[in-house]
Amino acid sequence: MTTGELSAEQERISFLHARLDRERAAARAGLDAALRDRHEQRWQREVAVRTLSERVSRLEVADEGLCFGRIDDAGGGRTYVGRVGLFDEEDDYEPLLTDWRAPAARPFYTATAANPEGITRRRHFRVRGRVLEGIHDDDLHVTSETLLAALDAPRSGAMRDIVATIQAEQDEVIRLPHRGILVIEGGPGTGKTAVALHRVAYLLYTRRERLSRQGVLVVGPNPGFLRYIGEVLPSLGETDVVFATPGELFPGVRTDREDSPELQALKGDLAAVDLLRAAVADREELPAEPVPVELTDVTVPLTAPLVARARQVARDSGLRHNEAGSVFHRALVDVLVRPAVDLIGEDLPGLAEDVRHELVRSPDLARAAAALWPVLTPEQLLADLYGGRCLALGRPELLRADPRAWTVSDVPLLDEAAELLGTDGERERRAARERREAVEYAQGVLHVVDTDAEIDEEELRAVDLVNAEWLADRHTPPDYRVTAERAAADREWTYGHVVVDEAQELSAMDWRVLARRSPNRSMTVVGDLAQRQAAAGARSWHEVLDRYAPDRWRYRRLTVNYRTPAPIMACAARALAEVDPGAVPPTSVRDGEPPVEVTGADPESFRPDEGTFAVIGVDGPLTPRAAKGLEFDVVVVLDPERMDPAERYVALTRATRRLVVVRT
């Protein structure tokens, strides 16, 4: 590489950074102006603020690795590839830098010596900050110098994006046009998580209008894993994403407590739906003794047979429990009218209707209805179930001292309970009534203004500028939360796309939650059945996905291991054979030192001077389950024989450079 070439490419990179600075300053200025603007209609202002906020966010993170390569085609054209797209507004928006997600950038990842796709050269830039430190022109083979250099580099505490080193096998999955569920399976180190996240970035780029409006949900196994991957999408300029563990999928509940394997299996099975239905039905009670309902002339007893008739009417309504409460109350009124008239002993004209009106307003009857058919929250239903009502339902194993000590396995049950209970409807009815009254009042104001004013026909009138809905909403504070913030707080939010990592660990009940969050079944499912550890986890993808999208899911397998050196993978393959004798381990692209086995050594003595380090053991600082999806330069595994084969396979495949096995 000549000094002249390096200097020319540095000039190009400096030019692109200057253009980025200019566009970023313009976006910030536009956002500031939109926030100060009080003349635009509120909806226009909200749209402008949200659009400019997203653009500022994307441009803010583009500095690092702004331009990482270039491709030259047979016709003499050059395409610079980078983190975002930049265009020349003065030259018919000619691309100055092509976004890595754009179709024009695809040959940068997919061209090979066997199929160059019209590319004569692929050039990689090694950049630190804004300084070009080196250039490498590769021969279009997978194990290029740039890729191996990136793989050999020490790790940090966070997953790096792979945008500059995406390989053809990975790129095919990232850009797959399938709109349903895509399953990405691969052994440790195949980059399946990174591929899934880059697929999200690609989908947000190609389907931005819909996905930015609905957002993307990324579900990971534990908070540590989400922290590890959390910077990948923001580094690619994508912020319309909610990150959550299975223990955080019900708003208001955040838990990492685990049940015993037996309880996980019980709560994770679809039979839990019937258990919850029984728990709801158990709260639709009959009185043990007649309840006196005092009227003006008589006191009428509300007996169990009368309540049973009213209860059946409410159940037959097809409404959910809380929503059927008003039906139950009206049915109680209906069944009590005749007994009350009979007790009065006179069949006067209009008497039955008078009795009905009095029953409707009866505080005794209202209290009875509330007690026999209570409004319930999901938390209350489950707390009561775990606090003792489980005994009557024949499930004593659910009894626990602290009924509200939520576990991860409780979250899908809370979500299911919310579906069964619904809302009481009163808040919604009150809000709708207040909104209707506000609009009617605003219409009246506009009518008065319009009819009282003497305005020429060609002049603008108030009703030409303002409608009643806008006027009614003028005192409602605008919601400037980004999509991700609004989505995370709303249990009924449906996402444009859902990513599920370590999906083999999810129970059948977990999948019901995710199906509600993704009614369009646009999902990327990432996992490895050989690494399953959860008692209620998936044993086959067909078993899980044929239930929710029988004709709308596709399967892709990644086969190349970019993380684990070959000698370490050979050691881990023995554990894999115990999990599944027919499984084929992924092929490592890197060589390295073989694992070291010692007895009675201090794990800390193996901590490297640089890079990341972990000690994994059944009782160690990091358990195999908590280590899932993570990688470290040096890993010490304590007593692997104490782990089951799946745990051992996970533990032995976390190291990127050195593996030490310590037996005590």
Disulfide bonds with the S-S distance in Angstrom:
none
